[in-house]
Amino acid sequence: MDWPARWPLFKVTVEPFGKDHATAGGSYDTGKRISEEIYHYPAPFPIVYEWIHLKGVGAMHSSTGIAITIQQMLGVVPPEVMRYLIIRNKPEKHIEFDPAMGLITLVDEYDLRKGDERALQLSYIGESRPFEVPFRHMVTAVQIARGDKDILLKALERSGYDITRKDEILARAANVETWLNKYAPDYVKFQLKEELPAAVNNLTPDERKALGELADMIGYKTAAEIHDEVYAVARENGMDPKKFFQAIYLAFLGDRQGPKAGWFLASLDRDFVKARLNEAASSGQ
């Protein structure tokens, strides 16, 4: 009764609804008769859409307890991105929603304006502008900052990003913190060690030598240039680049995996980076 009463009140002409309301004799069919025979208002054109599936779990529905509410998702992504998630998919196809790594890809696709052009246009709210800092890098910067806004902004500035849109940056940082706490897989989480990790004792002499060389070459280069230097130093020392990346992560994180190295190192104070690399290079001697 309530649904068809709203149609004439709001002058509805098109009504999207889930497939569970589209069954023969169901909510829409009943509402159509009420609207036309009692309220004398033509029922809106129906658009039946599939359900949203939570990746690896199944269709989201409150009755089954499998659900992430809009309010919860708006704590992780801006409203424009949620609109884009819905609009870019055809209604008759279910949406496979991945709140973990798939969410990073979704946000970056929206921010970089590399997705469906029409869907992007329909997703804009107000004067929506591209957000320059990739979600992936915000994940790195937020973990470096540990809640300190000044450190966050400095980390982004060192990486070559414009930090004049501070309110937007801090809002996105809050999204990232929520994502890290609720949905991020463990392998993307890290903690920058204040002291040289004991794990550097496992470095080989060649890895220590290469770390010392990287310290001499890092200067004030861009994130991309630093990333290239890592490969160059590994090549010059006849090392597997993957092993050298692991050595870098051990020196800073005490772990053999971490964020994209060039952008990670560029986010940190350069004097700190040089000192830590040299300290790791001379460890065990």
Sequence and secondary structure as in RCSB ss.txt:
>XXXX:A:sequence
MDWPARWPLFKVTVEPFGKDHATAGGSYDTGKRISEEIYHYPAPFPIVYEWIHLKGVGAMHSSTGIAITIQQMLG
VVPPEVMRYLIIRNKPEKHIEFDPAMGLITLVDEYDLRKGDERALQLSYIGESRPFEVPFRHMVTAVQIARGDKD
ILLKALERSGYDITRKDEILARAANVETWLNKYAPDYVKFQLKEELPAAVNNLTPDERKALGELADMIGYKTAAE
IHDEVYAVARENGMDPKKFFQAIYLAFLGDRQGPKAGWFLASLDRDFVKARLNEAASSGQ
>XXXX:A:secstr
 HHHHHHHHTT  EEEEEGGG STTSHHHHHHHHHHHTS     EEEEE  EEETTTEE BGGGTB   HHHHTT
TS HHHHHHHHHTS TTS EEE SSHHHHHHHHHHHTT S HHHHHHH  SS     S HHHHHHHHHHHTT HH
HHHHHHHHTT     HHHHHHHHHHHHHHHHHT  GGG     SS  GGGGG  HHHHHHHHHHHHH TT  HHH
HHHHHHHHHHHTT  HHHHHHHHHHHHHSSS  S HHHHHHHS HHHHHHHHHHHHHTT 
